[in-house]
Amino acid sequence: MSGSQELIAVCNTDEVAEGQAVKVETQGLVLAVFQVEGDFYVTDDTCTHGPGSLSEGCILGDMVECNFHNGAFNIRTGEVMEPPCMTPLKTYPVSVRGQQIFIKAV
């Protein structure tokens, strides 16, 4: 694979329960891995507004509420859903191969 398409192994599918998230640290990235309606999504774990960990936030459908100031993001798109957050959350392209979740290196 070319460098721009390098895949990074994040975790196994059985580590992320439906409607839950796990924090993963790999290759200098701190990520939140979510399972929503059987699909997996990966975002940066740190809220764009403060030091909150999104993997520890409250998940409501496809929205995660930060445990620090209660701002919220769309898990699928990173779009801001509730203030005080103003900056969208970084999301990563996900692929699942067998039982392994990968993201594309950016």
Contacts in CASP RR format, 6 or more apart in sequence:
PFRMAT RR
TARGET T0000
AUTHOR 0000-0000-0000
METHOD contacts of the structure
MODEL  1
MSGSQELIAVCNTDEVAEGQAVKVETQGLVLAVFQVEGDFYVTDDTCTHG
PGSLSEGCILGDMVECNFHNGAFNIRTGEVMEPPCMTPLKTYPVSVRGQQ
IFIKAV
1 7 0 8 1.000
3 105 0 8 1.000
4 105 0 8 1.000
5 104 0 8 1.000
5 105 0 8 1.000
6 104 0 8 1.000
6 105 0 8 1.000
7 95 0 8 1.000
7 102 0 8 1.000
7 103 0 8 1.000
7 104 0 8 1.000
7 105 0 8 1.000
8 26 0 8 1.000
8 27 0 8 1.000
8 29 0 8 1.000
8 102 0 8 1.000
8 103 0 8 1.000
8 104 0 8 1.000
8 105 0 8 1.000
9 26 0 8 1.000
9 100 0 8 1.000
9 101 0 8 1.000
9 102 0 8 1.000
10 24 0 8 1.000
10 26 0 8 1.000
10 31 0 8 1.000
10 33 0 8 1.000
10 42 0 8 1.000
10 101 0 8 1.000
10 102 0 8 1.000
10 103 0 8 1.000
11 22 0 8 1.000
11 24 0 8 1.000
11 33 0 8 1.000
11 100 0 8 1.000
11 101 0 8 1.000
12 99 0 8 1.000
12 100 0 8 1.000
12 101 0 8 1.000
13 35 0 8 1.000
13 40 0 8 1.000
13 96 0 8 1.000
13 98 0 8 1.000
13 99 0 8 1.000
13 100 0 8 1.000
13 101 0 8 1.000
14 99 0 8 1.000
15 22 0 8 1.000
15 33 0 8 1.000
16 22 0 8 1.000
16 33 0 8 1.000
16 34 0 8 1.000
16 35 0 8 1.000
16 40 0 8 1.000
16 101 0 8 1.000
17 35 0 8 1.000
18 35 0 8 1.000
18 36 0 8 1.000
18 37 0 8 1.000
18 38 0 8 1.000
19 34 0 8 1.000
19 35 0 8 1.000
19 36 0 8 1.000
19 59 0 8 1.000
19 61 0 8 1.000
20 34 0 8 1.000
20 35 0 8 1.000
20 59 0 8 1.000
21 32 0 8 1.000
21 33 0 8 1.000
21 34 0 8 1.000
21 35 0 8 1.000
21 54 0 8 1.000
21 55 0 8 1.000
21 57 0 8 1.000
21 59 0 8 1.000
21 64 0 8 1.000
22 32 0 8 1.000
22 33 0 8 1.000
22 55 0 8 1.000
23 30 0 8 1.000
23 31 0 8 1.000
23 32 0 8 1.000
23 33 0 8 1.000
23 45 0 8 1.000
23 53 0 8 1.000
23 55 0 8 1.000
23 56 0 8 1.000
24 30 0 8 1.000
24 31 0 8 1.000
24 32 0 8 1.000
24 33 0 8 1.000
24 45 0 8 1.000
25 31 0 8 1.000
27 105 0 8 1.000
29 44 0 8 1.000
30 44 0 8 1.000
30 45 0 8 1.000
30 46 0 8 1.000
31 42 0 8 1.000
31 43 0 8 1.000
31 44 0 8 1.000
31 45 0 8 1.000
31 92 0 8 1.000
31 103 0 8 1.000
32 42 0 8 1.000
32 43 0 8 1.000
32 44 0 8 1.000
32 45 0 8 1.000
32 53 0 8 1.000
32 54 0 8 1.000
32 55 0 8 1.000
32 64 0 8 1.000
33 40 0 8 1.000
33 41 0 8 1.000
33 42 0 8 1.000
33 55 0 8 1.000
33 101 0 8 1.000
34 40 0 8 1.000
34 41 0 8 1.000
34 42 0 8 1.000
34 43 0 8 1.000
34 59 0 8 1.000
34 64 0 8 1.000
34 75 0 8 1.000
35 41 0 8 1.000
36 59 0 8 1.000
36 61 0 8 1.000
36 62 0 8 1.000
36 75 0 8 1.000
36 76 0 8 1.000
37 61 0 8 1.000
37 62 0 8 1.000
40 94 0 8 1.000
40 96 0 8 1.000
40 101 0 8 1.000
41 75 0 8 1.000
41 76 0 8 1.000
41 91 0 8 1.000
41 94 0 8 1.000
42 91 0 8 1.000
42 92 0 8 1.000
42 94 0 8 1.000
42 101 0 8 1.000
42 103 0 8 1.000
43 54 0 8 1.000
43 73 0 8 1.000
43 75 0 8 1.000
43 78 0 8 1.000
43 89 0 8 1.000
43 90 0 8 1.000
43 91 0 8 1.000
43 92 0 8 1.000
44 54 0 8 1.000
44 89 0 8 1.000
44 90 0 8 1.000
45 53 0 8 1.000
45 54 0 8 1.000
45 55 0 8 1.000
46 52 0 8 1.000
46 53 0 8 1.000
46 54 0 8 1.000
47 53 0 8 1.000
47 54 0 8 1.000
47 66 0 8 1.000
47 68 0 8 1.000
47 69 0 8 1.000
47 71 0 8 1.000
47 73 0 8 1.000
47 85 0 8 1.000
47 89 0 8 1.000
48 85 0 8 1.000
48 86 0 8 1.000
48 87 0 8 1.000
48 88 0 8 1.000
48 89 0 8 1.000
49 66 0 8 1.000
49 68 0 8 1.000
49 69 0 8 1.000
49 71 0 8 1.000
49 84 0 8 1.000
49 85 0 8 1.000
49 86 0 8 1.000
49 87 0 8 1.000
50 66 0 8 1.000
50 68 0 8 1.000
50 69 0 8 1.000
51 68 0 8 1.000
52 66 0 8 1.000
52 67 0 8 1.000
52 68 0 8 1.000
52 69 0 8 1.000
53 67 0 8 1.000
54 64 0 8 1.000
54 66 0 8 1.000
54 73 0 8 1.000
54 89 0 8 1.000
56 67 0 8 1.000
57 64 0 8 1.000
57 65 0 8 1.000
57 66 0 8 1.000
57 67 0 8 1.000
58 64 0 8 1.000
58 65 0 8 1.000
58 67 0 8 1.000
59 65 0 8 1.000
59 75 0 8 1.000
61 75 0 8 1.000
62 74 0 8 1.000
62 75 0 8 1.000
62 76 0 8 1.000
63 72 0 8 1.000
63 73 0 8 1.000
63 74 0 8 1.000
63 75 0 8 1.000
63 81 0 8 1.000
64 72 0 8 1.000
64 73 0 8 1.000
64 75 0 8 1.000
65 71 0 8 1.000
65 72 0 8 1.000
65 82 0 8 1.000
66 72 0 8 1.000
66 73 0 8 1.000
66 85 0 8 1.000
69 84 0 8 1.000
69 85 0 8 1.000
70 82 0 8 1.000
71 80 0 8 1.000
71 81 0 8 1.000
71 82 0 8 1.000
71 83 0 8 1.000
71 84 0 8 1.000
71 85 0 8 1.000
72 80 0 8 1.000
72 81 0 8 1.000
72 82 0 8 1.000
72 85 0 8 1.000
73 79 0 8 1.000
73 80 0 8 1.000
73 81 0 8 1.000
73 85 0 8 1.000
73 88 0 8 1.000
73 89 0 8 1.000
74 81 0 8 1.000
76 91 0 8 1.000
77 88 0 8 1.000
77 91 0 8 1.000
78 88 0 8 1.000
78 89 0 8 1.000
78 90 0 8 1.000
78 91 0 8 1.000
79 88 0 8 1.000
79 89 0 8 1.000
80 86 0 8 1.000
80 87 0 8 1.000
80 88 0 8 1.000
80 89 0 8 1.000
92 103 0 8 1.000
92 104 0 8 1.000
92 106 0 8 1.000
93 103 0 8 1.000
93 104 0 8 1.000
94 101 0 8 1.000
94 102 0 8 1.000
94 103 0 8 1.000
95 101 0 8 1.000
95 102 0 8 1.000
95 103 0 8 1.000
95 104 0 8 1.000
96 102 0 8 1.000
END
